[in-house]
Amino acid sequence: MTNATAFVAGFLAVAGALGVPRSAMAAPEGDNAARRAAAPRGVSPRDVAAPQDSATSSEPGSELRVWLVTMSPGDAVWERFGHNAIRILDTYIEQDISYNWGIFNFEQPGFITRFLKGEMLYSMAPFWTEPMLGPYRAQGREIVFQELNLTPEERLALRDFVSWNALPENRDYHYDYFRDNCSTRVRDALDLVLRGRLSQRFEFEPTGTSWRFHIRRLTRMDPLLYTGMDVLLGTPGDRQISVWDEMFLPMTLRDAVREVTLSDENGVARPLVLEETVAAPGSRPPDAAAPPNWLAWYLLLGLGLGGTLAWTGTRGADGGARWARRAFGALGAAWSLLAGFVGTLLVLVLFTDHRFMFWNENLLLLSPLSLALVILAPVAARRGSRAAELAGLAVLALAVSCLIVQPLPVTTQDNGIFLALTLPIHTGLWWGARSLRRSAHGRLP
């Protein structure tokens, strides 16, 4: 994967994380004809014990059982943050359905346009439970069932809500990768039937983390993807979040419901999770608890590239080695193309609904002004260029301004790795262009 491809992949990952392509699902998608055409496979409702209150109660909803189903992360970009669903078993009609809010379709009309504008449409759909879980088992992803200790009234209310939500006129929603995704939809559905008790419990409980913290933590296995996603995430990604906010991750929701205790009108306490089982053990290593500290590696890379640019520019001056001039021109143009491309992307997102990419200080480090050096760096390598020197100085000055504002209270963005990477490179590019210009013009100031 090239660096430029990594940034595009990062854009896709930020905008499409936590989803499941419609074509990846192995079960019918919820329309009545499809349900009638496919019989449930795997676990039969007959093999599952009846709910505790069904034998003694005819209250509506007592025939239902409800689980929170959580799947651990996978390899694909949209799988890196895990997934979840709500499973409802109707023991009376032997219907075992899981409701999934993470469906998107690459072939949806206008998909690319909506994707670029930050207006992606996701869908909710019901699936037979066991066929839905098949792909996750095949990938070696852990599957956890948590049976929820809801009252019959709450189970019925949840079943009625998800059935309403699955109707064609209700199933689509505008996706937001942190605020409104497949996991927050599951969270909100549970909070609805619990009459807000879930949000009351976690909305103001701090985590000491941010959105960026988790993006870095869960992409650390792929440094290029890590870099692409991190450079696109703006200042909003550094806001401290609560446990409620962090439930954009299915694993956080899974862990949080374990802690919830509910009380009925008589003050009798009951745990929200009645029973937890691992339906499929995972074959993957557990995710890291914290993001990596790669600042030194970014700095070394920046010093290496910046030093190479400064050295080849200086070596090529005074009629020096032709190879050094060519190396300076090629490396300077390649870096400037990458930096200018990312900077242009950061400008364009300001005209979209990708609001977590706004107020991005990396625009000072990776500026569209660098595109001028795609042409001017080779010109400087051939015969020296004052325009190249000035353009390099302007790009460097913008990067230095980002460094200056870092200690000020006006910013909270954690972009130290990009300061460490880009400042040495911009310095080396400017210094090399300056050396070549001074040589070509008799060392004029």
N, C-alpha and C positions, 0 to 999 in steps of 0.2 A: 504494500500500500504506500503510495507516495504521500508526501506531506500535504499537498493540496487535497488529495482524496481523503486524507484523515480529517481535514476540517469540514469537508462536505459530509463525511460519515458522522462527525460530531453533531452537525446541524440536524441530520436525520435522527440521530439518537436522542437529542434533547427534545425534538418535536414529536417523536414517535415512540418514546420509551413507554414500557408497561402495557403495550398493546399486543394483540394476537392477530395475524393476518387471517382473514376469513377462510382462505384456502388451506390454512394449517389445521383447521378443526376437522375432526373425523366423525362428527355427529351431526344429525339434522339440526337446522338452525331455528326451529321454533314455530314455523308456520304449521297450521293444522294438518295439511296434507302430508308434509314431511313426517310429522309425529306419527300419523297413522301408518305410514309406509315402513317405518323402522321400529322393530321391537327392541326394548332395552336388552343389553347384553351384559355379561359379567355378573356383578353382585345383584342378586334378586331380592326384591323387598321381602320375600318369604324368609330369606336367610338372615334378615335383620330383626332383632327383637323389637316387639311393640313398645311404644313409649310407656313410661311408668303409669301415666294416668289414663291410658286408653281403655284399660280393662275395667275400670271402675267408673268411668265418666263418659257421658254422651254429649258433653259440652262441645259445641262447634270449635274445631281446631285441635281437639285432643287426639285426632287421628294423624296429625302431622308431626314430623320430626325435622329439626333444622340443624344444619351444620355450617360452620365457616370452613371453607376449603382453601388451603394455602399451598401454592407450589413455589419451590425455591428457584433461584435464578438459573437461566440457561445461557447458551453461547451467543445467540443472535442479538443484535443491537436492541431489539424490542423485548428481549427476554432477560436482559441483564439485571432488572430490578424485581424479578419475581412476578407472581400473578396470584389472583384469588377469585373466588366465586362463592355464591350462596347455594347450598344444596338443600332441597326440600323433598322429603319422602312422604308421600301420602300412603299410609299403610292400608287404607280402606280400598282404594282403587289400584294399589300396587304400582304407583307411578313415582319414579325416582329421577328428579329433574334438577339440574344445576344451572344457575343463572349467572351469565358471564357478561360483564360490561366492557370487555376489552377487545371488541371486534372492530377491525378496520379492513378496508378492501382497496388494494392497489388499483383495481379496475373501476372503481367508483368514478362516475362522470365528474370531471373537474378536480380529481384527487391532487394532482401536482399543483394546480393553482391554489387550492385551499391549503395545502401543505406549506407552500411558500409564504402565504399570507398569514399563517397562524390561525386558520379557521377550519382545522381538520374536524371532520365529522366521524365520531365513533358511534358504535351501536351496542345495544344490549340484546342478548338472545338467550333463550333456554336451550339446553342440550341434555340428552340422556347422559347421566353422570358417568358411567363407566367408559363409554366410547370417548367422551370428552377427555378423560384422564389418560387414555392410551398413549398419546404422543408424549406426555410428560413422563410417563413410566419409561418409555423407550429411550428418552434422553437421559435417564438416570437422575431425574430431578425429584427431590423429596416432596412427598404429598402428605400434608397433615390435615386430619379431620378433627374439628372441635365441635362437639355437639353442644348446642346452646340451650341453656336452661330457661326457656321462655315459657310464659303461661300459654294456655290454649288460645286465649284472646290475642296475645302478641303473635303467636305463630300464624293464626288466621289472618291478622292484619298484614303480616309480612307476605304471606302467600298472595293475598289480594293485591298488594302494592306491586310486587314483581310481575304478576300476571298483567296488571294494567300497564306497567312499564314496558312489557314485551310487545304490546300492540304496535303495529306498523307506524301509527301516527305518534307514538310516544318513545320509540326505542332509540332514536338518534339523539346525540347531544354534541355540543361543541367542546372539544377536548382541550384541556389545559394540563400540561405535563406535571404540574405540582398541585394545583388547586382543584382540578376536576378531572380525575382519571379513573381507571377501572377500580382502583383500590378505594379512593375516596367515595366513589358511588356505593360500594359495598358498605363502607363505614356509615354513610349517611342513611342508607336503608335501615341498617340496624338501629341507628340513633333515632330514626323516625318512630319505629315501633316501641322503642324503649322510652319514648316521650322526652328525649333530650338528655337522658341520664348519662349517656356515653360522652357527649360533648361537655357536660357539666364536670365530669370527672377529669377530663384530659385537656380541655381547651387552654387552660392557663398553666399547665404543668410544664416547666422548662426542660429542655433536653441538653442545653449547652452546645447544640450543633446548629448547622445551617443547611440549606438546600445544597450548597456547594460541597459541604463536608461529605454528604452521602453520594453525590455524583462522583467525586474523586474516589471515595472508598470502593464503590461498586464498579469502577472502570479501571482499576489499578492493574488488572491483568493485561491490558492493552495500552501501552504508553501513547500510541498515536491517537487512539480514540479518546483517551484521558485528556490529551492536549487539545484535541478538537472541541470537545464538549466544554472544557474549562475556559478556553479563550472566548467562547460565544456567550457564556453566562455572565451577565452584567451585575451591577451592584445589588439589585434585588435578591440575587442568589445568596448573598452573605448575611441576610437578616436572620437573627436568632429565632428558632422555631420552637413551637410547643410539641408535646406528644401528639396532640390532635393534628397539627400540621404534618408531622412526620408520618402519619398514617397514609400518606401518599405511597409509602412502601408497604406492600402486603405483609412483610415479616414484622413490621412494627405493630400493625393491627392485630396480627396473630398473638404477639407477645402481650399486648395491652389488655386484650379481653380476658387473659388469664388472671389479671389483677382485680377484675371488677366483681363486686358483691352488690347485689340488689336487695332491696327490702320491699315487702308488700305492704298493703294498707294496715296490717296488724303489726308491722315492725319485724316480721320474721325474715331473717337474712337468708339469701341463697346465692351461691356463686353463679356467675353468668355461664361459665364453662362447666357443663355437666360431666363430660368425659372427653379426653383427648387421645387420639390414636394416630400412629404413623401408618398411613395406608400404603406408602411406598417409600422404602429407605433410599436416601440419596447416595449416589456414588461419587459425588463431587466434593472437593474440599470445602470447608465452611468459609463464608465470606469474612474478610478482614473486619475487625471492629473499628478501625480508624484508617484514614487515608494515609498514603505513603508520604514521606518527606523527601522529595526529589529536587529540592532547591539546588543542591550542590551539582547535580547532574545537568540541570538546565544551565547553570552558570558555566560549567566546564564546556558544554556545547557552544554556548555563546562566546566564550573566550577563544575556543578553538576556531570557530568560523570568523570571528572578528579579527583575531590575530592573523589568520591566513589572508584576509582581505588587506589588512594594513601591510603585511610583509610583501605580498605580491605586487601591490601598488608601489611600494617603496623600491622594491627590486627592479621593477619595470621602468622606473624613472631614470633619467640621465642616459637614455639609449640602452638600457639594460636588457636583460633576457626577454626575447619576444614571447617565450612561453609564459613568463610571469605576467606580462600584459594581458595575454589571452585568458589566462586563468582568472585574473582580476575581473576582466569584462564578463566572462561566463558566470562566475560565482556571484558577482554583484548583480547581474541581471536576473539570475535565478532567485536569489533571496528577495530582490525587490518585487519580482512577480508574485511570489508567495505572500509577502507582507502587504502588497497593494491589493491583492485579491481578497485577503481576509479583511483588510480595512474597508474595502468597498462593500463587502458583505455586512459588516457591522453598521455601515451607513444605511444600507437598504432595509435592514430589519427595523429601523426606526419608523418605517412606513407600513409596518405590519402589526399584527396583534401578538407578536412574540415578546410580551412585556418583560419577561425575565431576562431578556437580552438587552434591555434599555440601560441607559446610564452606564455604559461600558467603557471604563478607562483604558482598556486595551486599544481603543481607537486612537489614543495618543501614541501608543507603541507600534501599532501596525496601521499605518495611515495610507489612504489612497494616493497621497503624494508620492509614495514609493514607486508607483507605476511609471512616473517620469524617468526614474533611474533604470528601468528596463531598457530604455533606449540610450540614456546618457552614460551609463556605466561602460558599455562597449565603446562609445565615442571617446570617453576619457582614456580608455585603454589604448586606443589607436593614436591619438594626437593631443591628449589633454583637453579638459573642458571646464571652463569656469562655471558653466551652467550645472554640470554634474557636481562640482564642489559645493555650490550654493544649495542645490537640491538635497545633497547629502547632509549639509549643515541644518537645513530646515527640518528634515526628518529627525535628525538627532536632537534638535532643540525641542521638538514636540515630546520625544521620549523623556528628555530630562525634566520637562515640565510635569510629567506624570510622576517622576520620582520626587519632585519638590512637594507635590500636594499630598503625598502618602502620609506624612505625619499629621496633617491637618484634620480637624474633626469633620470636615465636609465629605469625607470619603470613608467607606467601610469595606471597599472591595479588596479582596485578598488576591492580588495578582503579582506577588513577589516573584514567582517563577518566570513570568514573562518579562519583568524588569531585568532579571538576571540573564535571560536569554537574549533579549533584543538590544539592550544598551551597548554591550560590547560589539555586537555586529554592526549596529548603526555607526558606532565610533570608528570601527575599522574601515567601513566603506567610505566614510567621509575623509578619513586620514589618507587612504589610498588614492582617492580622487584628488585630494589636495596635493599630494606628492607628485602625481602625474601632471597636474596643471602647472605647478611651479617649475617642473623640469622642462615642460614644453614652452614655457614663456620666460626662460632665462632666470628662474627663481624670483620672479616679481612677486611682491606681497599680494 
